[in-house]
Amino acid sequence: MSLKRKVIITSAVTGAIHTPSMSPHLPVSPEEIAEAAIGAAEAGAAVVHLHARDPKDGRPSQDPRHFEPILEKVTANSDVVINITTGGSPHMTVEERMRPVAAFKPELASLNMGSMNFGLYPMLDRFAEFEHEWERESLEKSRDLVFKNTFADIETILGIGNANGTRFEFECYDISHLNNLAHFHGRGLARGPLFVQSVFGLLGGIGAHPEDLMHMRRTADRLLGADYEWSILGAGRNQMPLATMGAAMGSHVRVGLEDSLWIGPGQLAKSNAEQVSRARVILEALNLEVATPDEAREILQLKGRTNVGF
């Protein structure tokens, strides 16, 4: 009998899309974010994808000082793979977004593979009241916002990561982003095995229909061949359905409160761990095995937790 396939669960614990007023369970302070990451790891996540927030008002922050206490607590209590964002917030400059990865030299970092419209403003219709004025302003400004990730930006971030031995979670929100990734792979700047995170259901990117998922998979196969590991991120209510379809087709999965605040229709998830546990149940029902952090390191050929800058 063949061995079960190992599936990496990534938990994106807070992000920059959702604001504190949207859910009482969204981690905001460094302590809350660290506890959320540790809880997700204990539930089965091999990778935690980390953003930081200003503890004063929950505003997204790429200040390394806001990451330091998170990294310190997570590494003291877990061997989980830490993935630090270079996406930050679409409202930030690329220079701001690169600061924590340059400072901390993680095993893994996220990298957005193209500029795009990034429409979060429909959430204004779902949430009537906000504790902080910046929350409403941030959502409203997304009507006229291009999330900037030019070829020069991507090349700069790849250069920082390659110099430090950091590998990337390549976030691909549309088919064009796969073509961009193939371009950098062909130039030897994006190095395999590529960890391709296909993102579905965000306004401005590809949709969340099963046909969209299959189109993304076919295109990745055509452009990248066998030199990649595929993962699925479904936004909002698409989180678990697309994770299930993707896993059945050979993908890894990403869940977490960055991507969806929900665990069921009209039911807020109480924690990242709750979503990881749900994903684990799905994977095990498909006769798949959840990868440990060290197995994820082996699959993605990471440099190891002792070779980082924190």
C-alpha positions in Angstrom: 0.0 0.0 0.0 1.3 3.4 -0.9 2.0 6.0 1.8 -0.5 8.7 2.5 0.3 12.1 0.9 1.5 14.8 3.4 -0.5 18.0 3.3 0.8 21.3 4.7 -1.8 23.3 6.5 -0.9 27.0 6.7 -2.7 29.3 9.2 -2.8 33.0 8.3 -3.6 34.3 11.8 -4.5 38.0 11.4 -3.6 39.6 8.1 -4.5 43.1 7.0 -7.8 42.7 5.3 -10.1 42.3 8.2 -10.3 45.1 10.9 -10.8 44.7 14.6 -14.4 45.7 14.6 -15.4 42.9 12.3 -14.8 40.1 14.9 -14.0 40.0 18.6 -11.9 36.9 17.8 -9.4 38.6 15.4 -6.0 38.8 17.2 -4.7 42.3 17.4 -2.0 42.7 20.1 1.4 40.9 19.8 0.3 38.6 22.6 -2.9 37.7 20.9 -1.3 37.1 17.6 1.4 34.9 19.1 -1.2 32.9 21.1 -3.2 32.5 17.9 -0.2 31.2 16.0 0.7 28.7 18.8 -2.9 27.5 19.0 -3.0 27.0 15.3 0.2 25.0 15.4 -1.1 22.8 18.2 -4.2 22.1 16.1 -2.1 20.9 13.2 -0.8 23.9 11.2 2.8 23.3 10.0 3.2 26.9 8.9 1.9 30.2 10.4 1.7 33.2 8.1 2.3 36.3 10.2 1.3 39.9 9.9 1.6 42.4 12.8 -0.7 45.1 14.0 -0.2 48.3 16.0 -1.6 47.3 19.4 -3.0 50.8 19.9 -5.7 50.6 17.3 -5.2 47.3 15.4 -3.9 49.0 12.3 -1.7 46.8 10.1 2.0 47.4 10.7 5.3 46.3 9.2 7.3 47.9 11.9 9.8 45.2 13.0 9.3 46.2 16.6 5.7 45.0 16.4 6.9 41.6 15.1 9.6 41.0 17.7 7.4 40.0 20.6 5.3 37.7 18.3 8.4 35.9 17.0 10.0 35.6 20.4 6.9 34.0 21.9 6.1 31.7 19.0 9.6 30.3 18.7 9.8 29.8 22.4 6.7 27.6 22.4 6.5 25.9 19.0 8.7 24.5 16.2 6.1 25.7 13.6 7.5 27.2 10.4 7.2 31.0 10.5 6.2 32.7 7.3 6.5 36.6 7.4 4.5 38.7 5.0 6.0 41.0 2.4 2.4 41.9 1.4 1.8 43.9 4.5 -1.2 46.1 3.5 -2.0 47.3 0.0 -1.9 50.9 1.4 1.8 50.6 2.3 4.8 51.3 0.1 6.9 48.4 -1.0 9.8 49.7 1.1 7.6 49.5 4.2 6.4 46.0 3.3 9.9 44.5 3.0 11.2 45.6 6.4 10.4 42.6 8.6 11.7 40.0 6.1 14.9 41.9 5.6 15.3 42.2 9.4 14.4 38.7 10.5 15.5 36.5 7.5 12.7 33.9 8.0 12.6 30.4 6.6 9.6 31.5 4.5 8.0 34.7 3.3 5.0 35.6 1.2 5.4 37.4 -2.1 2.5 38.8 -4.2 3.2 38.0 -7.9 1.6 41.0 -9.6 -0.1 44.4 -9.3 -3.9 44.3 -9.0 -7.1 46.1 -8.0 -7.8 45.1 -4.4 -11.4 45.7 -3.7 -12.4 45.5 0.0 -15.0 48.2 0.0 -18.0 45.7 -0.3 -17.4 44.9 3.4 -18.7 48.4 4.2 -22.2 47.0 3.4 -21.7 44.1 5.9 -20.4 46.0 8.9 -22.3 49.0 10.1 -20.1 50.3 12.9 -16.4 50.6 13.4 -14.5 51.3 16.6 -11.6 53.1 14.8 -12.1 55.6 11.9 -9.1 54.2 10.0 -11.1 51.0 9.5 -13.8 52.7 7.4 -11.3 54.8 5.6 -9.1 51.8 4.7 -12.1 49.9 3.2 -13.4 53.0 1.3 -10.0 53.8 -0.2 -9.9 50.3 -1.8 -12.4 51.5 -4.4 -9.5 53.4 -6.0 -6.5 51.3 -5.0 -3.9 49.3 -7.0 -1.9 46.9 -4.9 1.5 47.6 -6.4 3.8 44.7 -7.1 5.8 45.6 -10.2 8.4 43.4 -11.8 11.1 45.6 -10.1 9.3 45.2 -6.8 9.2 41.4 -7.1 12.8 41.3 -8.2 13.9 43.3 -5.2 12.1 41.1 -2.8 13.4 38.0 -4.4 16.9 39.4 -4.2 16.5 39.9 -0.4 15.1 36.5 0.2 17.6 34.7 -2.0 20.5 36.4 -0.2 19.2 35.3 3.1 18.1 31.8 2.2 14.4 32.6 2.6 12.0 30.8 0.4 8.7 32.2 -0.7 5.0 31.5 -0.6 4.1 32.9 -4.0 0.6 34.4 -3.8 -1.1 34.2 -7.1 -4.4 36.0 -7.3 -4.9 35.5 -11.0 -3.6 33.6 -14.1 -1.3 36.5 -15.0 0.5 36.0 -11.7 1.4 32.4 -12.7 2.9 33.8 -15.9 4.9 36.3 -13.8 6.1 33.5 -11.6 7.1 31.4 -14.6 9.1 34.4 -15.9 11.1 34.7 -12.7 11.5 31.0 -12.4 12.9 30.9 -15.9 15.4 33.6 -15.0 16.5 31.6 -12.0 15.3 34.2 -9.5 12.3 32.2 -8.2 13.8 28.9 -7.1 12.1 25.6 -6.9 10.4 23.8 -5.4 8.0 26.8 -5.8 5.3 27.1 -3.1 2.4 28.4 -5.1 -0.5 29.8 -3.1 -3.5 30.1 -5.4 -5.8 32.8 -4.0 -9.5 32.7 -4.9 -12.5 35.0 -4.3 -11.0 38.4 -3.6 -12.5 41.2 -5.7 -9.9 42.2 -8.3 -8.5 38.6 -8.6 -9.8 35.3 -10.0 -13.2 34.1 -8.8 -14.0 31.2 -6.5 -15.9 28.8 -8.9 -14.6 25.3 -9.1 -13.8 26.0 -12.8 -11.5 28.8 -11.6 -9.6 26.4 -9.3 -9.2 23.9 -12.1 -8.1 26.6 -14.6 -5.4 27.7 -12.1 -4.2 24.2 -11.6 -4.0 23.4 -15.3 -2.2 26.6 -16.0 0.3 26.1 -13.2 1.0 22.5 -14.5 1.6 23.9 -18.0 3.9 26.7 -16.9 5.8 25.2 -14.0 5.8 21.5 -14.7 6.6 19.4 -11.7 8.8 22.0 -9.9 6.1 23.3 -7.5 4.0 22.6 -4.5 0.4 23.8 -4.8 -1.7 25.3 -2.0 -5.3 26.7 -2.0 -6.6 29.8 -0.3 -10.3 30.5 -0.6 -11.5 33.9 0.8 -14.5 34.2 3.0 -17.2 31.5 2.7 -15.0 29.8 0.0 -12.4 28.8 2.5 -13.4 25.2 3.3 -15.1 24.3 0.0 -12.1 25.2 -2.1 -9.7 23.7 0.5 -11.6 20.4 0.1 -11.6 20.5 -3.7 -8.0 21.5 -3.8 -6.8 18.8 -1.4 -8.7 16.2 -3.4 -6.8 17.4 -6.5 -3.4 17.3 -4.8 -3.0 20.7 -3.0 -1.9 21.9 0.4 -4.3 24.2 2.1 -4.4 27.6 3.8 -6.9 28.7 6.4 -7.0 31.4 9.1 -8.7 34.6 10.1 -6.7 36.6 7.6 -8.6 34.9 4.8 -12.0 34.2 6.5 -13.7 35.2 9.7 -16.1 32.4 9.5 -16.4 28.7 10.4 -20.0 28.3 9.0 -22.8 30.3 7.6 -23.3 33.3 9.9 -21.0 31.8 12.5 -17.8 33.6 13.4 -14.8 31.4 14.0 -13.6 31.7 17.5 -10.0 31.1 16.7 -7.5 30.1 14.0 -7.2 26.8 15.7 -10.8 26.1 15.1 -10.4 26.6 11.3 -7.2 24.4 11.3 -9.0 21.7 13.2 -11.9 21.8 10.6 -9.3 21.6 7.8 -7.6 18.7 9.5 -10.9 16.8 9.8 -11.5 17.3 6.0 -8.0 16.1 5.1 -8.2 13.0 7.2 -11.6 12.2 5.8 -9.9 12.3 2.4 -7.3 9.8 3.7 -4.6 12.4 3.6 -2.0 13.0 6.4 -1.3 16.4 7.9 2.4 17.4 7.6 4.4 18.3 10.7 6.5 21.4 10.7 9.7 19.4 10.0 7.9 17.5 7.2 6.9 20.9 5.7 10.5 22.0 5.9 11.5 18.9 4.0 8.8 19.3 1.3 9.6 23.0 0.7 13.4 22.6 1.2 13.6 25.3 3.9 16.8 26.3 5.6 15.7 25.4 9.1 14.5 27.2 12.2 18.1 27.7 13.6 19.2 29.7 10.5 16.9 32.7 10.9 17.5 36.2 12.3 15.3 36.0 15.3 
